[in-house]
Amino acid sequence: METYWKVNEVATAIQVSEQTVYRYVAKGEIPYHKLSRAVRFKPSEIEIWMEGRKAEGMKHGEI
């Protein structure tokens, strides 16, 4: 069974602030799960999301 990451773990993994992770959640820009009142993330989904962001950046000449 895959473990879930907390906001601070995702922020560290994708090198942004915790506030930015919460902003992504609020905008529906990042895959997340609500467990009770807590926001949690599956590492495998974050990895796929990051790969998608890299691919989008390459299409637009960014990274």
C-alpha positions as CSV (number, residue, x, y, z in Angstrom):
1,M,0.0,0.0,0.0
2,E,1.3,3.4,-1.0
3,T,1.8,5.9,1.8
4,Y,0.5,9.5,1.5
5,W,2.6,12.6,1.7
6,K,1.8,15.7,3.8
7,V,1.9,19.2,2.3
8,N,5.4,19.9,3.7
9,E,6.7,16.7,2.0
10,V,5.2,17.7,-1.4
11,A,6.6,21.2,-1.0
12,T,10.1,19.8,-0.4
13,A,9.8,17.3,-3.3
14,I,8.7,19.9,-5.9
15,Q,10.8,22.7,-4.4
16,V,8.1,25.2,-3.6
17,S,6.6,26.7,-0.4
18,E,3.8,25.0,1.5
19,Q,1.7,28.0,0.6
20,T,2.2,27.3,-3.1
21,V,1.1,23.7,-2.6
22,Y,-2.1,24.9,-0.9
23,R,-2.6,27.3,-3.8
24,Y,-2.3,24.5,-6.3
25,V,-4.8,22.5,-4.3
26,A,-7.3,25.4,-4.2
27,K,-7.0,25.8,-7.9
28,G,-7.2,22.1,-8.6
29,E,-3.8,22.1,-10.3
30,I,-2.3,19.2,-8.3
31,P,-3.6,15.7,-7.6
32,Y,-4.6,15.4,-3.9
33,H,-6.9,13.4,-1.6
34,K,-8.9,14.6,1.4
35,L,-8.5,12.2,4.3
36,S,-10.9,13.6,6.9
37,R,-10.0,17.2,6.9
38,A,-6.4,16.7,5.9
39,V,-5.0,17.1,2.4
40,R,-2.7,14.3,1.4
41,F,-0.8,13.3,-1.8
42,K,0.2,10.0,-3.3
43,P,3.9,10.2,-4.3
44,S,3.2,8.3,-7.6
45,E,0.6,10.8,-8.6
46,I,2.9,13.7,-7.8
47,E,5.6,12.1,-9.9
48,I,3.3,11.8,-12.9
49,W,2.0,15.4,-12.3
50,M,5.6,16.7,-12.3
51,E,6.4,14.8,-15.5
52,G,3.4,16.4,-17.2
53,R,4.5,19.8,-16.0
54,K,8.0,19.2,-17.5
55,A,6.4,18.2,-20.8
56,E,4.2,21.2,-20.9
57,G,7.1,23.5,-20.2
58,M,9.1,22.0,-23.0
59,K,6.2,22.6,-25.4
60,H,6.2,26.3,-24.4
61,G,10.0,26.7,-24.2
62,E,10.1,26.7,-20.4
63,I,11.3,24.5,-17.6
